[in-house]
Amino acid sequence: MPGLTRNLGLIFLSGLALAAPPAGAGQSTFSPKSVVVPQISGRIKLDGRLDEAEWQDAAKITDFQQFSPGDGDAPSESTEFLLALDEDNLYIAARFADSNPADISRLQLVQGQAVWNDDYAQILLDTFNDRRTGYIFYVNPNGVQRDGLLLGGVSYNMDWDGIWQAASTVNDSGWQAEIAIPFKTLSFDRNADTWGINLIRSIRRKREDVAWSQRDRRVTLDVSGEIRGMRGRDQGRGLDLVASASVSERENFISKSSSGIAKPSLDAFWRITPSLVGALTLNTDFSATDVDDRQVNLTRFSLFFPEKRDFFLEDSEIFEFGGLTQNGRPFFSRTIGLSASGQPIDLEAGARLTGKIGRNSLGLIAVRQQSVGSFAAENFFVARGYRSFGEQSTIGGIITSGDPSGSGNNTLYGVDLALRDQRRFGGLVEARAWMQQSSTPGRRSDEGAWGASLVWPNDRIEALLSYSDIGRDFRPALGFTNRTGIAEFLGGYRYRHRFAKGGLLRSWRHGIEATEVRDDAGRLESRRFEIMPFSLDNQPGDILSMGLERQTEVIGRPFVLPGGALVPVGRYDFDRISLYGQTAGFRPLALNWDLGTGDFYDGTRDDARVGINWRPNRHWALGTTFQANRLALQRRDFTTRVWSLNANYAFNVRWAWLSVAQYDNVSKRIGLNSRLRWWPTQGQVAYLVVNYDWREDTRGDFQPFLAETTVKFTYTFRY
């Protein structure tokens, strides 16, 4: 890419200038709270009652502050956390007083699902104390656990599952929880005595959140407290063997054939050091993975679907690059083991090495994918590493090799820089720069990509400036790209006004966002300018927002929308207005809607998406979403429809029946995924999975196409 090295060098120098203290700038200091965690001799039985004598010797933390709605105010209810450790576990207990225990929100009873609409205890654990990466743990008053990974200090991956235990009880004075996090579950530096931690409580009916450590309403890792006494923690042999066995029967109603298959699989995880983990997967089985949400594509670019498979989610933060979320990502694990339609492709074997060595983070993945159809078996390789410097800044690189499409070999390399500071500029500021270069046989044009961004992600003011340049022949075969040969500029600004406490409204946000995309010859391809006059939320959490949008699209090649509507070559300028709203999710009946109307290419488009979620009690969770897009274009009118129905029944926190049915009139298919799940404890799970596929015939009737029933057992052996 002409000038790429020179341009990137200028950006890196600018970023390094940002890292240096500005002349005459005052240094705002942040001194983290700290507590020593005592070691106990006995083992605590988790029952949520806190009546063991060992808790008397635990470190007690009571100095909590609100970060919502107040900023540093005292909690409205007495809040206490207790911390202790033994040879195997970090123990954390919560004792939450409540003046109205009957009003404690605790509707979620399905283990592993979101608890954000309940009261909950939350733990942010930064085991390397690098204020960048870590773990997040939730538990609600029913003992439902949810966990995830902290990525880059400010974002999350909530699809990760670790092995830990928790129990909760509700009593006449409030609720309590006990948590045990095994050291075998965590990565850390055994020689380090200090870990970062934050402890958070949410009182849902008041929409009140309190934390042990907060700054300017932020509870990100850079403002966490610290726990000491962690040196020398033992992970045993550090070996986890996850054995699975599944038996499936598939019936094809068109060919009137059926087949059965029994499939054993094995995942092995070995902590080579407490901070370096090796993983091996053999005959990998993804049969119990959540299904993708149906989407209808109203653009000329391919859609993005998130990763949900456990093997690729473990330590996935290491493989994040340049802050890229979609277009231009050098590595996106869904390219491996999934067909273009989202159907699983078996993996013969896969290996992964992830972790830290000092200030260096390392990630390696090697996978062999089985042959499918006309494609031969393929080998894929990814190497990613970065080095931390300063408080939260990093510089790193990535290399990928392999091509899942089977069209030939593909390699890619890239470098990225991230600079973060929260002390010297009156808030958190982040600057990023990145560069990539791909190599694909038969492509000789512009195979490079680069970009830079500056972000101010704070409570009152959010601002963003970014620029990316993606070459026409840039092809990250193991990544994701849906638009090449472009230069894209994005700028945005949002301001939040907080109303005085006690009133009807809590906050009002307004802002603007502008995007412009030009091709590699400088010609305009897309332009979008959006104004958000208001986004209002009240004290319970109901939200109402409005958006006004002006969009320009220059079409150089005709494309077809759903329903066969052709968009011819030309320039199109259109205006749209949208109205979004939702009621607070803790209510037994919660609604959300997204309505829009306005121009669309050479016609008009009306959008409506309405969702209804009903929780009559802790056991039932029912929801439905209907989305319709009515296109009225010069050459054709068409209405897309997507419908989904979720029905979950939790017998208790161990047994749950989870079902989702989806239909869209573009694919003309109805899909049902129903799973009966038994989760006796973390690391052990059994499934009965039923998948059914109906397809619409020429007469408009739905005929059964495929049916599959799978029984799967998974057991984790820890050594």
C-alpha positions in Angstrom: 0.0 0.0 0.0 1.7 3.2 -1.1 2.7 5.4 1.8 1.4 2.9 4.3 4.6 2.6 6.3 5.1 6.4 6.3 1.5 7.1 7.4 1.6 4.4 10.1 4.9 5.7 11.4 3.4 9.2 11.8 0.5 7.7 13.7 2.7 5.7 16.0 4.8 8.8 16.7 1.6 10.8 17.5 0.5 8.0 19.8 3.8 8.0 21.6 3.5 11.8 22.0 0.1 11.2 23.6 1.7 8.7 26.0 4.2 11.4 27.2 3.0 13.9 29.9 1.8 17.1 28.4 3.8 20.1 29.3 2.5 21.7 32.5 -0.3 19.2 32.8 -1.3 18.3 36.4 -1.1 14.7 37.4 -4.4 13.4 38.9 -3.5 10.6 41.2 -5.4 7.4 41.9 -4.4 5.4 44.9 -6.1 2.0 44.9 -7.7 0.6 48.0 -5.9 -2.5 49.3 -6.7 -5.3 51.7 -4.7 -8.4 52.8 -6.7 -11.7 52.2 -6.1 -14.1 55.2 -5.5 -17.8 54.7 -7.9 -20.1 56.6 -7.2 -23.7 57.7 -10.6 -25.2 57.2 -12.7 -25.6 54.0 -15.9 -23.6 53.7 -19.0 -25.4 52.7 -21.0 -23.4 50.1 -24.6 -23.1 51.2 -25.1 -19.3 51.1 -25.5 -19.1 55.0 -22.1 -17.7 56.1 -22.3 -19.6 59.4 -18.9 -21.3 59.2 -16.4 -20.2 61.8 -13.9 -19.6 59.1 -15.7 -16.5 58.0 -14.9 -14.9 61.3 -11.3 -14.7 60.2 -12.0 -13.3 56.7 -11.1 -9.8 55.6 -14.3 -7.6 55.8 -14.9 -4.8 53.4 -17.7 -2.3 54.1 -16.5 1.0 52.6 -18.7 1.0 49.4 -19.8 3.9 47.2 -22.6 4.4 44.7 -21.6 4.8 41.1 -25.2 4.9 40.0 -27.4 6.9 40.5 -25.0 8.7 42.9 -21.3 9.4 42.3 -19.5 8.5 45.5 -22.7 8.5 47.7 -23.1 6.0 50.5 -25.2 2.9 49.6 -28.9 3.0 50.6 -28.6 -0.5 52.1 -25.8 -2.0 54.2 -23.3 -3.9 52.1 -20.5 -6.1 53.1 -18.1 -8.4 51.3 -15.8 -11.0 53.0 -12.6 -12.5 51.5 -10.5 -15.5 52.5 -8.4 -18.2 50.8 -7.2 -21.7 51.4 -4.7 -23.9 49.4 -7.2 -24.3 46.5 -9.7 -21.5 46.4 -10.3 -17.8 46.7 -13.5 -17.4 48.8 -15.7 -14.4 48.5 -18.9 -13.9 50.5 -21.5 -11.1 50.2 -23.9 -10.1 53.0 -26.5 -7.7 51.6 -29.0 -6.1 54.0 -32.3 -5.1 52.4 -35.1 -3.1 54.0 -37.7 -4.9 51.9 -36.5 -8.5 51.3 -39.8 -9.4 49.6 -38.9 -6.9 46.8 -35.4 -8.4 46.0 -35.4 -9.2 42.3 -34.6 -12.8 41.6 -36.4 -14.0 38.5 -33.5 -15.7 36.7 -33.3 -19.4 37.6 -31.5 -20.7 34.5 -27.8 -21.4 35.3 -25.4 -19.5 33.1 -27.9 -17.0 31.8 -27.9 -13.2 32.3 -28.7 -11.9 35.8 -28.6 -8.2 35.0 -32.3 -7.7 35.6 -32.0 -9.2 39.1 -30.2 -8.1 42.3 -26.6 -9.5 42.0 -23.1 -9.6 43.4 -20.4 -8.9 40.8 -16.6 -9.6 41.0 -14.0 -8.1 38.7 -10.8 -10.1 39.2 -7.5 -8.9 37.6 -5.2 -11.7 38.4 -2.1 -10.1 36.7 -2.9 -6.7 38.1 -2.2 -5.2 34.7 -5.5 -3.2 34.7 -6.3 -4.6 31.2 -7.4 -8.3 31.4 -9.3 -10.4 33.9 -12.4 -12.2 34.8 -15.9 -11.3 35.7 -18.2 -13.3 38.0 -21.9 -12.8 38.8 -24.2 -14.5 41.2 -27.9 -13.6 42.0 -30.0 -14.4 45.0 -31.0 -17.8 43.5 -27.4 -18.9 43.2 -27.4 -18.5 39.4 -23.8 -18.0 38.1 -22.7 -16.0 35.1 -19.1 -15.4 34.1 -17.0 -13.9 31.4 -13.7 -12.3 30.4 -12.6 -8.7 30.6 -11.1 -7.5 27.3 -8.8 -4.6 27.1 -10.0 -3.2 30.4 -13.3 -1.8 29.1 -15.2 -4.6 27.2 -16.4 -8.1 28.0 -16.9 -11.5 26.5 -19.7 -13.1 28.3 -19.7 -16.4 26.4 -16.7 -17.8 28.4 -17.4 -20.5 31.0 -15.1 -21.2 33.9 -15.4 -23.7 36.7 -16.3 -22.1 40.1 -19.0 -22.6 42.7 -21.6 -20.3 44.4 -24.6 -20.6 46.6 -27.1 -17.9 47.8 -29.9 -17.6 50.3 -32.6 -15.0 51.0 -33.6 -14.2 54.6 -35.6 -11.7 56.6 -32.8 -9.1 56.5 -31.7 -9.4 52.9 -29.7 -12.0 51.0 -26.3 -13.6 51.2 -23.9 -15.4 48.8 -20.8 -17.6 49.1 -18.4 -18.0 46.2 -15.4 -20.3 45.7 -13.1 -19.6 42.7 -10.5 -22.4 42.3 -7.0 -21.3 41.5 -7.1 -24.0 38.8 -9.6 -21.9 36.9 -7.5 -18.8 36.8 -4.3 -17.7 35.0 -1.9 -15.7 37.1 1.7 -15.0 38.0 2.5 -17.3 41.0 5.3 -15.0 42.2 3.0 -11.9 42.3 1.6 -11.0 45.7 -1.0 -8.5 44.5 -4.1 -9.0 42.3 -6.6 -6.3 41.2 -10.2 -6.7 42.3 -13.5 -4.8 42.4 -16.6 -5.8 44.3 -20.0 -4.6 43.1 -23.6 -4.9 44.3 -26.7 -4.1 42.3 -30.1 -3.4 43.9 -32.3 -3.7 40.8 -35.6 -2.3 42.0 -33.8 1.0 42.9 -31.5 0.7 39.9 -28.7 1.4 42.4 -25.1 0.1 41.9 -22.4 0.3 44.5 -18.7 -0.6 44.3 -15.7 -0.9 46.5 -13.7 1.2 44.1 -15.1 3.7 41.5 -14.0 6.9 39.9 -16.2 9.2 37.9 -18.9 6.5 37.8 -16.4 4.0 36.3 -15.7 0.6 37.7 -13.3 -0.5 34.9 -10.1 -2.3 35.8 -8.0 0.8 35.8 -9.8 2.0 39.0 -10.0 -1.4 40.8 -8.8 -2.0 44.3 -6.1 -4.6 45.2 -5.9 -7.8 47.3 -2.6 -8.9 48.7 -1.3 -12.2 50.1 -1.7 -14.0 46.7 1.9 -15.1 46.2 2.5 -18.8 45.9 -1.0 -19.9 45.0 -1.0 -23.6 43.8 -2.8 -24.9 40.7 -1.9 -28.6 41.4 -0.8 -30.4 38.2 -2.9 -27.8 36.3 -4.5 -30.5 34.1 -8.2 -30.5 33.0 -9.5 -33.3 30.9 -13.0 -32.6 29.4 -14.4 -35.8 28.1 -17.6 -35.7 26.0 -19.7 -38.3 24.3 -22.7 -37.7 22.0 -25.1 -40.0 20.2 -27.1 -38.4 17.3 -29.8 -39.6 15.0 -30.6 -37.5 11.9 -33.5 -38.0 9.6 -33.8 -36.4 6.1 -37.5 -36.3 5.1 -36.7 -35.4 1.5 -34.5 -38.4 0.8 -36.3 -40.5 3.3 -33.1 -41.6 4.9 -31.8 -41.6 8.4 -28.4 -42.0 10.0 -27.0 -42.4 13.4 -23.6 -41.5 14.8 -21.8 -41.9 18.1 -19.0 -39.3 18.6 -16.6 -39.2 21.5 -14.4 -36.1 21.9 -11.8 -34.9 24.3 -10.5 -31.5 25.3 -7.4 -31.2 27.4 -6.1 -28.1 29.2 -2.7 -28.0 30.8 -1.4 -25.0 32.8 2.2 -25.3 31.8 2.8 -22.5 34.3 0.2 -20.7 36.4 0.0 -18.1 33.6 0.5 -20.2 30.5 -2.1 -22.7 29.3 -1.9 -25.3 26.6 -5.1 -26.8 25.1 -5.8 -29.8 22.8 -9.1 -30.7 21.2 -9.7 -34.1 19.5 -12.7 -35.0 17.4 -14.4 -31.8 18.5 -18.1 -31.7 19.1 -20.1 -28.5 18.9 -23.6 -30.1 18.9 -24.7 -28.3 22.1 -23.7 -24.8 21.0 -26.4 -22.1 21.0 -27.9 -21.4 17.6 -27.4 -18.1 15.8 -30.1 -15.4 15.8 -31.8 -15.1 12.4 -30.9 -11.9 10.5 -32.2 -10.5 7.2 -29.6 -8.6 5.2 -30.8 -5.2 3.8 -27.3 -4.2 2.8 -24.9 -5.2 0.0 -22.4 -6.5 2.5 -22.2 -9.8 4.4 -23.4 -10.0 8.0 -21.4 -10.7 11.1 -22.3 -13.4 13.6 -20.6 -13.7 17.0 -18.5 -16.7 18.2 -20.3 -19.0 20.7 -18.0 -22.1 20.9 -16.2 -22.7 24.1 -12.8 -23.9 22.5 -12.4 -20.6 20.7 -13.7 -18.4 23.6 -11.1 -19.5 26.2 -8.5 -16.6 26.5 -10.0 -15.1 23.3 -9.0 -11.6 24.5 -5.4 -12.3 23.5 -6.5 -12.5 19.8 -8.3 -9.2 19.8 -6.5 -6.8 17.4 -6.5 -3.1 16.9 -9.9 -2.6 18.5 -11.5 -4.0 15.3 -14.9 -5.5 15.9 -16.0 -6.4 12.4 -14.7 -5.3 9.0 -10.9 -5.8 8.7 -10.5 -8.3 11.6 -7.4 -10.4 10.9 -8.7 -13.3 12.9 -12.3 -14.4 13.5 -12.6 -17.9 14.8 -16.0 -18.6 13.1 -14.1 -19.0 9.8 -12.9 -22.4 11.3 -15.3 -25.3 11.8 -18.3 -23.6 10.3 -19.6 -23.5 6.8 -20.7 -20.4 5.0 -24.3 -21.2 6.1 -23.3 -21.7 9.7 -23.4 -25.5 9.7 -20.7 -27.3 11.8 -17.6 -28.8 10.1 -15.8 -31.4 12.2 -12.3 -30.6 13.5 -9.9 -33.6 13.5 -7.7 -31.8 16.1 -6.8 -28.4 17.4 -4.2 -27.1 19.7 -4.0 -23.7 21.5 -1.3 -22.1 23.7 -2.3 -18.9 25.5 -1.1 -16.9 28.5 1.5 -14.5 29.8 5.2 -14.5 30.2 6.2 -11.4 32.2 4.7 -8.4 30.4 4.2 -10.4 27.2 0.9 -12.0 26.2 1.0 -14.9 23.7 -1.7 -16.8 21.8 -1.2 -19.7 19.3 -3.9 -21.7 17.6 -3.3 -24.7 15.2 -6.3 -26.5 13.8 -6.9 -29.3 11.3 -10.4 -29.1 9.8 -11.9 -32.3 8.2 -12.7 -32.5 4.5 -16.2 -31.5 3.6 -17.8 -31.8 0.2 -15.3 -30.9 -2.5 -12.9 -29.3 -0.1 -10.0 -31.2 1.2 -8.9 -31.2 4.9 -7.2 -27.9 5.8 -4.7 -26.8 8.3 -4.9 -23.3 10.0 -2.5 -21.4 12.1 -2.7 -18.2 14.1 -0.1 -16.5 16.2 -0.8 -13.4 18.3 1.4 -11.6 20.8 1.6 -8.3 22.5 3.8 -6.6 25.1 2.4 -4.4 27.9 4.1 -1.1 28.8 3.1 1.8 31.0 -0.1 1.1 32.9 -2.4 -0.2 30.2 -0.7 0.3 26.9 0.4 -2.5 24.5 2.2 -3.1 21.3 1.9 -6.4 19.4 1.6 -8.4 16.2 -0.4 -11.2 14.6 0.3 -13.8 11.9 -2.3 -16.1 10.3 -2.0 -18.9 7.7 -4.6 -21.0 5.9 -7.7 -20.6 3.8 -11.0 -22.2 4.9 -12.6 -21.6 1.5 -10.2 -24.1 -0.1 -9.3 -21.7 -2.9 -5.6 -21.6 -2.1 -3.1 -20.6 0.6 -3.4 -17.3 2.4 -1.2 -15.6 4.9 -1.5 -12.4 6.9 0.7 -10.4 9.3 -0.2 -7.3 11.3 1.1 -5.0 14.0 -1.0 -2.8 16.4 -0.4 -0.3 19.2 -2.8 0.7 22.0 -2.2 3.6 24.4 -4.5 4.1 27.3 -4.4 6.8 30.0 -6.9 7.7 32.8 -4.8 10.0 34.9 -3.6 13.0 32.9 -6.5 14.1 30.7 -9.5 14.4 33.0 -10.9 11.0 32.1 -10.0 7.8 30.3 -8.5 8.3 26.8 -7.4 5.6 24.3 -5.4 5.9 21.1 -4.9 2.9 18.7 -3.1 2.3 15.4 -2.8 -0.9 13.4 -1.5 -2.2 10.1 -2.1 -5.5 8.2 -0.8 -7.1 5.0 -2.3 -10.2 3.4 -0.9 -12.4 0.7 -3.1 -14.5 -1.5 -2.1 -16.3 -4.7 -3.5 -14.6 -7.8 -3.9 -11.2 -6.1 -1.3 -8.7 -7.0 -3.0 -5.4 -6.2 -3.4 -3.6 -2.9 -3.4 -6.3 -0.1 -2.7 -4.0 2.8 -4.9 -2.3 5.4 -4.3 0.2 8.2 -6.1 2.4 10.6 -6.1 4.6 13.7 -8.6 5.7 16.3 -8.9 8.1 19.3 -11.6 7.3 21.9 -12.9 9.2 24.9 -15.3 6.7 26.6 -16.4 8.5 29.7 -19.6 8.9 31.6 -20.5 12.4 30.7 -18.8 12.7 27.4 -18.2 9.9 24.8 -16.2 10.8 21.7 -14.7 8.9 18.9 -12.5 9.6 15.9 -11.3 6.7 13.6 -9.9 6.2 10.2 -9.3 3.0 8.3 -7.9 2.2 4.9 -8.6 -1.3 3.5 -7.0 -2.3 0.2 -9.0 -3.7 -2.6 -7.2 -7.1 -2.6 -6.9 -7.3 1.2 -8.2 -10.7 2.2 -7.9 -12.0 5.8 -9.0 -15.6 5.1 -9.1 -16.5 8.8 -10.6 -13.1 9.6 -13.6 -11.1 8.6 -14.0 -8.5 5.9 -17.1 -7.4 4.0 -15.9 -4.2 2.4 -12.5 -3.6 0.7 -11.0 -1.0 -1.5 -12.2 1.8 0.8 -11.1 4.5 3.1 -13.5 5.1 6.0 -13.8 7.9 8.5 -16.0 7.8 11.6 -16.6 10.6 14.1 -19.1 10.7 17.0 -19.9 12.7 20.1 -22.4 12.0 22.9 -23.2 14.0 26.0 -25.0 12.8 29.1 -26.9 15.1 31.4 -27.8 13.6 34.8 -30.9 15.0 36.5 -31.1 15.6 40.3 -31.9 12.5 42.3 -35.5 11.9 43.3 -37.1 13.2 40.0 -38.9 11.3 37.3 -35.9 11.2 34.9 -32.4 9.9 35.6 -30.4 11.1 32.5 -30.7 12.6 29.0 -28.2 11.8 26.3 -27.9 13.5 22.9 -25.2 13.3 20.2 -24.2 13.1 16.6 -22.3 10.6 14.5 -20.9 10.9 11.0 -19.4 8.2 8.7 -18.0 8.6 5.2 -16.6 5.9 3.0 -14.7 6.5 -0.3 -13.2 4.1 -2.7 -9.5 3.8 -3.4 -9.8 6.4 -6.2 -11.3 8.9 -3.8 -14.9 8.6 -5.0 -17.7 8.7 -2.5 -19.4 5.3 -1.8 -21.3 6.0 1.4 -22.1 8.8 3.8 -24.2 8.8 6.9 -25.0 11.6 9.3 -27.1 10.8 12.4 -28.5 13.1 15.1 -29.8 11.7 18.4 -31.9 14.5 19.8 -32.6 12.6 22.9 -32.3 9.3 24.7 -34.1 9.6 28.0 -34.1 7.1 30.8 -36.2 7.3 34.0 -35.4 6.0 37.5 -36.6 2.4 37.0 -34.7 2.1 33.7 -37.3 2.7 31.0 -35.7 4.2 27.9 -37.0 6.3 24.9 -34.7 7.4 22.1 -35.0 9.2 18.8 -32.7 9.2 15.8 -32.6 11.4 12.6 -30.5 10.1 9.8 -29.3 11.4 6.4 -27.7 8.8 4.2 -26.0 8.7 0.8 -25.2 5.5 -1.1 -23.4 5.5 -4.4 -24.0 2.1 -6.1 -21.4 1.2 -8.7 -22.7 -2.3 -9.3 -26.4 -3.4 -9.0 -27.4 -5.7 -6.2 -30.5 -7.6 -5.2 -32.3 -7.1 -1.9 -34.5 -9.7 -0.2 -37.6 -10.5 -2.3 -35.7 -10.0 -5.5 -35.8 -6.2 -5.5 -33.0 -4.9 -7.7 -31.1 -1.7 -6.7 -29.6 -0.3 -10.0 -26.4 1.8 -10.4 -26.8 5.4 -9.2 -26.5 7.8 -6.4 -29.2 7.7 -3.7 -29.8 10.3 -0.9 -32.4 9.4 1.7 -33.6 10.6 5.1 -34.9 8.4 7.9 -36.4 8.8 11.4 -36.4 6.1 14.1 -37.9 5.7 17.6 -36.5 3.2 20.0 -37.8 2.3 23.4 -37.8 -0.4 26.1 -39.3 -0.9 29.5 -37.1 -1.9 32.5 -36.1 -5.5 32.2 -36.8 -6.4 35.8 -40.5 -6.0 35.3 -42.5 -9.3 34.9 -43.7 -8.0 31.5 -41.0 -6.1 29.6 -41.4 -4.6 26.1 -38.9 -3.2 23.6 -39.5 -1.7 20.2 -37.6 -0.1 17.3 -39.6 1.8 14.7 -38.3 3.5 11.6 -39.6 5.1 8.4 -38.2 7.1 5.5 -36.6 6.9 2.1 -34.7 3.8 0.9 -32.8 3.9 -2.4 -35.4 4.7 -5.0 -38.4 4.1 -2.7 -39.3 3.9 0.9 -38.8 1.6 3.8 -40.8 1.1 7.0 -39.3 -0.9 9.8 -40.8 -2.4 13.0 -39.2 -4.6 15.6 -41.3 -5.4 18.7 -40.2 -7.7 21.5 -42.2 -9.0 24.5 -40.7 -10.8 27.4 -42.9 -12.3 30.1 -41.7 -13.8 33.4 -44.7 -14.9 35.3 -42.5 -16.5 38.0 -38.9 -17.7 38.5 -39.5 -20.8 36.5 -40.9 -19.5 33.3 -39.3 -17.1 30.9 -41.2 -16.5 27.7 -40.3 -14.1 24.9 -41.2 -13.3 21.3 -39.7 -10.9 18.8 -41.3 -9.9 15.5 -39.4 -7.8 12.9 -40.8 -6.6 9.6 -39.2 -4.4 6.9 -41.6 -3.1 4.3 -39.8 -2.1 1.1 -41.6 -0.1 -1.5 -39.2 0.4 -4.4 -39.8 1.4 -8.0 -39.4 -2.1 -9.3 -40.8 -4.2 -6.5 -42.5 -4.1 -3.2 -41.6 -6.7 -0.6 -41.9 -7.2 3.2 -39.3 -9.2 5.1 -40.5 -10.9 8.3 -38.4 -12.5 11.0 -40.1 -14.1 14.0 -38.6 -15.8 17.0 -40.1 -17.4 20.1 -38.1 -18.3 23.2 -39.6 -20.6 25.9 -37.4 -21.4 28.9 -38.5 -23.4 31.9 -36.2 -23.8 34.8 -37.1 -26.7 37.2 -34.4 -25.4 39.5 -30.8 -24.1 39.1 -29.7 -27.5 37.9 -32.4 -28.5 35.4 -33.7 -26.3 32.6 -35.5 -26.8 29.3 -34.5 -24.1 26.8 -36.2 -23.8 23.4 -36.1 -21.3 20.6 -38.1 -21.3 17.3 -37.2 -19.0 14.4 -38.8 -18.2 11.1 -38.0 -15.8 8.3 -39.8 -15.4 4.9 -36.5 -14.9 3.0 -35.1 -18.4 3.6 -38.7 -19.6 4.1 -37.6 -21.9 6.9 -38.8 -22.6 10.4 -36.1 -23.8 12.8 -36.6 -25.3 16.2 -33.8 -25.8 18.8 -34.9 -27.4 22.0 -32.4 -28.4 24.8 -33.1 -30.2 28.0 -30.1 -29.5 30.2 -28.9 -31.0 33.4 -26.1 -29.0 35.1 -25.3 -30.8 38.4 -22.2 -28.7 39.0 -19.7 -26.5 37.0 -17.7 -28.7 34.7 -20.4 -31.4 34.3 -23.4 -31.1 32.0 -25.8 -33.4 30.0 -28.0 -32.4 27.1 -30.9 -33.8 25.2 -30.9 -31.6 22.0 -33.7 -31.6 19.4 -33.3 -29.7 16.1 -36.1 -29.5 13.6 -36.1 -27.8 10.2 -39.3 -27.1 8.2 -39.2 -25.5 4.7 -41.9 -23.8 2.8 -43.0 -25.4 -0.5 -44.4 -23.7 -3.6 -47.9 -23.9 -2.2 -47.0 -22.1 1.0 -47.2 -25.2 3.2 -44.3 -26.1 5.5 -42.9 -29.5 5.1 -40.4 -31.2 7.4 -36.9 -31.3 6.0 -34.5 -32.4 8.7 -34.8 -33.7 12.2 -31.9 -34.4 14.5 -31.8 -35.6 18.1 -28.6 -35.7 20.1 -27.8 -36.9 23.6 -24.5 -35.4 25.0 -22.6 -35.8 28.2 -19.6 -33.8 29.3 -17.5 -34.4 32.4 -14.4 -32.4 33.5 -11.6 -34.3 35.4 -9.3 -31.9 37.3 -5.8 -32.8 38.4 
